[in-house]
Amino acid sequence: MRAASLVWPLLLVVLLGCEQAPQLMPPPDGMVQVPAGEFIMGSDAVDTEGKQAEFGFREPMYLDEHPRHRVRLDAFYIDRYEVSNGEYKRFVLATGIDPPPPWVQDGYNASEHRLSSFDLDTLRRVAGEYFQLDMDTTQMEKDEILAQLKRIQAERDRLPVTAINWYDAASYCRWRGKRLPSEAEWEKAARGADGRRYPWGDAWDPSRANVGDNDIGVTVPPGSYPQDKSIYGVFDLGGNVSEWVNDWYRGYPGADYQSEAYGDVYKVVKGGGAGVGHYALSYFYRSARRGQADPLSLSVDVGFRCAKSGEYR
């Protein structure tokens, strides 16, 4: 009897040990999975070439990225692409939130019904002044103009939404059942676990991303630069538009540098954009770089994407 009484506890241990660990669920549509684990965040870079003085930057370069340190994150999902105008427009229509100012200025928010209600002369004026239609509309009938405006609307649908303040970006993500990524999540999604400088590796190559020194200088549909892709399959973390993240702009633990901008005043902005212009230095497109902006500010160079904590079954 004593031998039998010893067998049952051992059998129970074996049975419990056979229970499967929770399995991370596949990412939702349009998102990619970033696994749990450590990654290298920040940098120890210094401005050895005097670029701060050359370009007249107000804040020292690199110092807010110090020190380079390891961070462990739980698994999460992040949008494969930046949020587009078309996606954000569905949010505007569903919630009644104010559209981004550029939509009013360029006619993007004008509905097909409203455009159709204009007489021909008004429609011709709208096509030129708001839609910047580069065609001689005096030789076009109403249906022809409407078709061209519809084409322009469809093209703009695919562009990343910009001129969104932090609060509206966060509201959109909540509406989608998501949230803004933390600064650490964004940086891991861009750098992987090996601490690479750019999403594609350590070597600067402006042809890989939509950056300020190419011949375009404007945003393009997300995913247009297939080489601007991280090891996890996330696009446009290098260029196209900079992106809001959740965090307030604060110093890293153990940092020596203390910026007057630190605190609950500015939100962190990550990634480079096409609007950098003559400041098109590799500095701006490194994944460790930290931008910052008033959360109420609007910029045609800043968009966003959403994230979500990993879910298990």
N, C-alpha and C positions, 0 to 999 in steps of 0.2 A: 504493500500500500504506500509506503514511503517513496518508493521509486516512481510510482504513478503520480504522486503529488508533486514531484519535481519536474515531471515531463510537461505538465500543463503550463507553468510559467514560462518555460523555454519555448513551447509552441506559440504562446501568446506573443512573445518577443519577435519570433520569426514572422508571424502573421502581420504584426504592426510594421515590421521593417519592410514588408512587401507593398505597403501602401505607396501609391505614386505621389511624387511631389506635385504641387500645383503647377499646371501648365499655362504659360503665357499665351493668351489668345492672339490670333492673327490680327494685324493692324486693320482698322476700319478703312473703307474705300478712300483712296486719295492720300493715305498716310503711310509712313514707313516705320518699322520697329527699330528702336535703338536699344541694344541689350544693356542689362545691368552691369555695373563694374566701374573701375577707376579710369580716369583719363587725366591728361595734363592740361591744366587751365592757366591762363596768364602767360607772362614771359619775363625774362630778365634782360630784355634788349635795352640798349641805350642809344642815344642820338650821337653817334661818333662823327657824323658828317656835317653837323651844324644846320640841319634842315629846319629846325624850329626858327632860327634867326633868318634863314634864307627866305622862308615862306611867311614869316610874320605870325606864326601860330601863337595864340595867347597862352595856352597851357603847354607845359613841357611834354615832349613826345615820350611815349612808352611808360612813363613812371606810374601811371594809374593801373598798369597791367602787372606790376610787381607785387609780391614775388611769384615766380613760376611755382605752381603747387599742384598736388594731386587731389582730385575730388572723386568721391564715389557717389554714383547715382543709381537709383532704382531704374528698372526698365520703363521706357515711355514710348509714345508714338508722336510723330511730328509730321506736319503736312509735307508732302513731296514737293509742292510748288507754293509760291506766294499766292495769297488770296487775290483773285482777279476782280476787275470791275463788274463783270457779269455776276459773279458769286455775291459780291457786296450789294449789287443792285437788288437781288432777291431779298436781302435783309432789309434794305431801305423800304421796299414795297410792302413787306410783311409787317414791319414795326412802325413805320411812319417817321423814323429818325431822319434828321436833316441829311441830305446828300452832301458829298464833298463839294466845296466851292467850285473846283474846276468843272464839275459836271454842269453847273449852271452857266458858267462862262463859255463852255464849248458846245452846249446844246445836248450833251450826252443824256441828260435826265429827261429830255423831251420825249413824250410817248408818241407812238405811231399815230394814235388818234388825234393828238394835239397837232402834230405836223400836218396831218391830212386836212385839218380844219382851216389852215391858212389859205388865203387866196394866193394866186400865182406870184404876184409881185412881192408879197411878204415872204413867201417861201424862198424866192430867189435871194432876198436879202439875208434871211436866216442861213441859207446854205453857204453864202460867202462870208458873212461876219462871224457866225458861230461855229459852223462845221468846217470852215476853211476849205471848202470844195473848190479845187483848182480846175474848174471847167467853165466854159462860157454858158451860163444858165439862161442867157437871153435867147439862146437857140434851142432851149429844151422845154418840153411840156411838163406839166405838173407830175404825172406819173413817172417820168424819167428822173426828175429831181428826187422824188420820194425814194425811188429805187437806189439812187446813189447815197442818199442819207442813211438808208437802211443798211447799206454795205458798210458805211463808215461806223455806224453803231455796232455792227457785228465785229468789226476789227477792234474797236475799243473794248468790247466785252472781254477780249482775251488778254488785255494788258493788265499788269498788276495795279490794284487800287492804291492810290497815294492820297496825300493831303487829308489823312485820317488822324485824329488825335488819339492818344493812348487809351482814353476811356471808351471811345467808340470802337476801337480795335478789340479791347477786352470784352465789350458787350457783344460784338459779333461772334467772338469765339464761344462765349457762354450760350448764345442763341443756337450754335451748332453743337452744343454739348461738349465743348472743349474749353481750352483756356490758352492764354499766351504762354509761350515757353519761358522757363526761367533762363537767366543769362547762362548758367552752367549747362542746361539742356541744349540751348542753341549752340553753344561753343562745342560741346561734345558731338552734336550732330554734324558740325562742320569739320572738326579736327580728327575725329575718330579717337582711338585709345592711344595713338602713338605721338600726339602733339604736333602734327604737321602744321606748317605755317598757313597754308591755303587749303581749301577743300580737296584739291587735286594732288597736293604734295608740297614739297618745300621750295620748288623753283618758281619764281615769278614769271608768268607768261600772260601778258594782257590779251592775247588772242583767245584765251580760254573762257573769258567772261565778258559780259557787257559792262565795260569800264569807261571812265571818262576820257581816255586818250584814243578811243577808236573813232571811226568816221560817223558813227550813228549819233551818239550823244543823247539819245532818248531811250525810254524804256521799251522793252520788247516783250512779246508773250512769254510767260515763264516756261522754261525748258528749251528756249531757242538756242542756248549754248550747251550742247550735250556734254562738253568737257568741264563745265562748271558744276560738277557733281561730286558729292562727298562719298566716302567709302560705304556709307549706308544707303546711298541712292537718293539723297536730298539735293535738289537743284537750286542754283542761283543764290547760294550762301556767300559766294564771292562777290558777285556784281548784280547789276540790274537795279535794285532798290535796296536801301538800308531798311532795317526792320526793328520795330518795337519789340522789346521783351518785357517780362513782368517786373524785374528788379528796379529798386531805387539805385541811383548812382552812389555807391559807397566804396570805401577802400576794402581791399582784400585782407583777411586775417594775417597779421604779421607784417603788414606793409609799413615802410618807413615814410613814404610820401603821403602827405595829407593835403588834399585839394580843398579850396574854399567852396567848391561846388558839391562836395560830399554831403549826404544827408537825405532827408525826405523832400527834396525839392525837384530834382530831375530824374527822369527815367532813362535807363540804359537803352542805347540804340546800337545794334550790331550789323556788321556787314557793310560792304562798299556799294556804290551806286553809279549809274550812268551819268549823273549830274555833277560829278566831282570836278569835271572840266580840267583847267590847267593845273589843278592840284592832284593830277592823276599819278600819284606815287604809289608804289607797291605797299607802302605803309597803311593806306586806307583800306586795303583789301585783305589784310591778314585777319585770320579768324580770332586772334587774341585781342584785336583792337577794340577799344571801348569808346563809343560815342555817347553823348548824353543830350537830352532835350527836355524842355518844359512839357509835361504830359498833356497840356492843352494846346500845344503848338501844332501847326499844320505845315507840312513840307511836301512838295511834289517829289522829293527824293526819298521819302520814307513811306514804306508800306508795312506789311506784317504777314505772318503765318501763324497757325494755331498748333497746339500740342495737346496731349492727353496722357494721363498716367496709365501705366500698363495695367491690364485687366487679366485676371487669372480664372481658370476653371478647374 
